[in-house]
Amino acid sequence: MKRIERSLYLSRLKALRGTPDIKVITGVRRCGKSMLLKSYMVYLRKLEPQANIIYIDLMDLQSEKLLEYHALYEYVMAKRLEGTANYLFVDEVQLCAGFEKAINSLHSQGCYDIYVTGSNAFMLSSDLATLFTGRYLELHVLPFSFAEYLSYYGAGNDLDAAFEAYTLQGGMAGSYAYAEERDQRSYLDGVFGTIITRDLRQKYHLPDDTALLKTADYLLDNIGNLTSANNISATLSSHQWKTNHVTIGNYIEYLCRAFLFYRVQRYDIKGKKYLNTIEKYYMVDAGFRMARLGRRNMDYGRLYENLVALELLRRRYRIYVGKLYQKEVDFVALSDAQKIYIQVSDDISAPSTLERELAPLIAIRDAYPKVLIARTHHAAYDQEGIKIIDLARWLASKDTF
């Protein structure tokens, strides 16, 4: 299978080299965490030929003796070299019983630059502060962006055709090994099912996974819609799947912790406050929707909204759904340097559609930038002080707003 350099994440790892933190690489299953580690090790070997790089893959049968934390600790300590930099990489660290005791102890030695990956279900973002008593830093990895997809396939000048393919196929690179769409979908459905039936069911000791799968499918079918546990519970109950909003609320939380979905809170633009009732959920990758639901209820506007949400997260924005009186702005995107209001649409060639999409942005009376991202097939232009950008071209570039 072809490999490409994931420069966005590699640059972050390079910037963290030598810091005292435990570097924890998280992300949905099969999104490329292990390959990222290996690419980073190649970089280190070129940069520091004399460095001592200790790499342990706990999925490898040769590492079976290290699946207990005392053994892991003693093995790493025995590999340490004096007078040079010692780098420690542990892949699938959760397979070692009591791994956090070994990693914390090694970290306390102060002589290892430590990097670990682990299954999302056993080492979730919410668990890290409890697991690692020392300093840690989380690097969250997402599936391939559209720019990475173009790099992988060498799509050339046919940007629009590549974008249409990416919208359906998604960024889970493991599926690219298969030429037939049905085989790609089978692969993705297998990854999705493994997260549900093995990871989450095992971690949370669920009696079965039927309601969890139904909840996941509901979220896949309603990306970009305001959603609540009550809505899902009522829908499932109407189809003879008896449940309640408390259980569904827990299931939504499990799915988000496993990075299958990202919860986006609402923000009152006028009142400048966050709203806790009814949120939106965006899937980690479009390929999962195709694998589970096919082309049922296809709404390209919402698919495009999902693509923008994930790209904003890649570019390290914090995102919220904007509420202004009775109007809604798809995203309020915040970074350390700026705030941007963003509306996302499919086809805005009809004047009435363009007017409708611009209306929420025009209604905002502050001076922060306002952007409409749509499938224009043209270079960016301005209208009434609002920048209008083609979605495919924005995704393919590194352009800021």
C-alpha angles and dihedrals in degrees: 000000000000118000129206131191111258093213096178093062096033090056090054092050090048090052090052095049111128096010115135094241127107101243110221117192111204135175143120117308114281096011093126106270095138093047089051091055091050092049090051091051090053088054092049094050090055093044097044111020091177095052119118107236115190112192122183123181106191090194088065115095089224088067095053092110089060095061091105121069098233090054092047092050094048093047093053093045090052090053094053117116127203122229098027140070114279116209121189123199120181117182120200089006093175090074089074110084107236092007092158091064092055095044094046091049092048090048091053089058088070093214102095131075098214130206124173138176127193144175109284093232095057102037107036126173089251091055099051099086089053095044099046113046091181125065116299136176124204121219107194116206125202129194119272116307120224089260089055090046089055090049091050096049098032089227094185117195099338094093096155095053090048090050093052090051093047092049089063103028097044131197105292096121095199088073091059090075088073122077097197121073092222090056091048090051091047091053093049093045088052092053091046092048093048091055091050103038101033110022103036100029090050096045095047097035094234117183090224138348101231098103091041091054091046090052091049092049091049091054091047090052093048105043111156093018123116104257139184136182088246092058093050093045091051092048094049092045090052087058093051096262100128113210140123139237094256093057092044090049089055092048092051089052092051092050092050092047088054088054094240089121137021120217115221118197125214122249125204103224094193096044093036094224138117120251120218101193121089117358140188127247127207124195120237093234137011091223091072091058092052091047094051104032107016114205094329114139092356110191109176092190090062092042089054090048088054091051091052092048092054093044091052089052090050089053088053099250122147107229135206136171108250121228121193112173104297094341127091129212112202096225141010100195119198131188132164089269107036153012120223132184112216133190121189127204143161113223116005097171092111110081091224092054092048091049091050093050094047095047098081091048094047089051092062107094103198129094100247117121118274123204136185113201114195143140097276097143087215140096117275119281139171130245124180089344092307120118114228115204133184110243099220093048093048092049091049093051137061091229118143123213 
